[in-house]
Amino acid sequence: MPRPHHFASPSAFGAAVRFEAGVRGHRWRMERALARAGRTGDRVFVGPWLSEIGFEVLYWIPLLRALLERNGVKPAQVTAISRGGAGDWYAGLADGYVDVHDLMGRDEFLAAQRSRVGTAGDEKQMQLTSLDRELWRRAGVGDSTVVHPLVMYSRLRYWWAADAGADELRRRCDWRPFTPPEPSRELPARFVAAKPYFSACFPETPANRRFVAELLGRIADCVDVVLLSTGLRLDQHAEMDLAGHERVHSLSGLAARTNLAEQTRVLARADAFVSTYGGPAYLGAFLGVPAVGLVSLANHNPRHLEAARMAAAAMGAPAPVLVDVDEAGATARAHEVAGVRA
């Protein structure tokens, strides 16, 4: 059972009760409509997904797959709404795909996204917003059945809070590998992909900059490195500029509309992946690529890494390996996972 919560005042308690009732009401109606669509063959839209990569690949898509199959909804009925060309991730689940960047210009979307996050307090999609409804309108949802990410957040929040066990997560999620098409650019015959960026668990410090530069420099002495950097600043994470080594290559010319598609297709061809710990590191498992996740602060929820290991085991894929850059032997351990001798 969920742990009890304490509220500062009766009004705060009342607001929490109303919020919970709203979330559960929306979830119940969406799940009921999905069961009906399974019987009638009606069109179904899933999304829009507007949040972190990690939650999308590790939880949202696997939960959708289990939910759709349980209700007998066929891929031909389903259209996914996401961003950045993430349609490859939905293959076998949704035959249709609509990209947010086709519905809104970049500046309009980023402004609307900032407003949504500011109002909610974080990126989580626990409630319906005006942005969701506007994207549905532009996508032509009409009277079709919709499944919003709040269904996932509502169902899995007890797992994240350690109030539910692994069996509950396995029951809710159906993890399967991604098989993206070939990338549209020429790549080295062998390479390690890298995506270093700054985050809450890997903040921008001279020591962290130095560690990544030295690590990737030493890897590049042995094998080519392809940086999955976009330069687009589509979220709050600042990327690291590591150009300078002749065997370190950056992706160029990425567009907001296709950046996730291109990064995924490049990563799928890599021998290994070195990334800041987070969503991109989880993506490696879904592509069968050994991944190193770099951290320097232990402020992340260990439930996500546990889920990533469960997903990797279910798919027969290498699980992401967490490396604390401040621990002795961190460089050697990262080299080992990347398959490069330190």
TAQUI-V955470 format. One line per field, one symbol per residue. burial: # if it has 9 or more other ideal C-beta (glycine too) atoms within 8 Angstrom, else .. A space follows every 50 residues. Layout:
burial->???
This chain:
burial->...........##..#..#..###.##..##.######...#.####### #.#################.#.#.#.##############..##..#### #.##....##.##.###..#....#.#.#.######..#....####### ######.###.......###.##.#..#.#..#...#...#########. ###...###.##########..########........##.#..#.###. #..#.##########################################..# ..##########..#.#####.###....##.###.##.#..
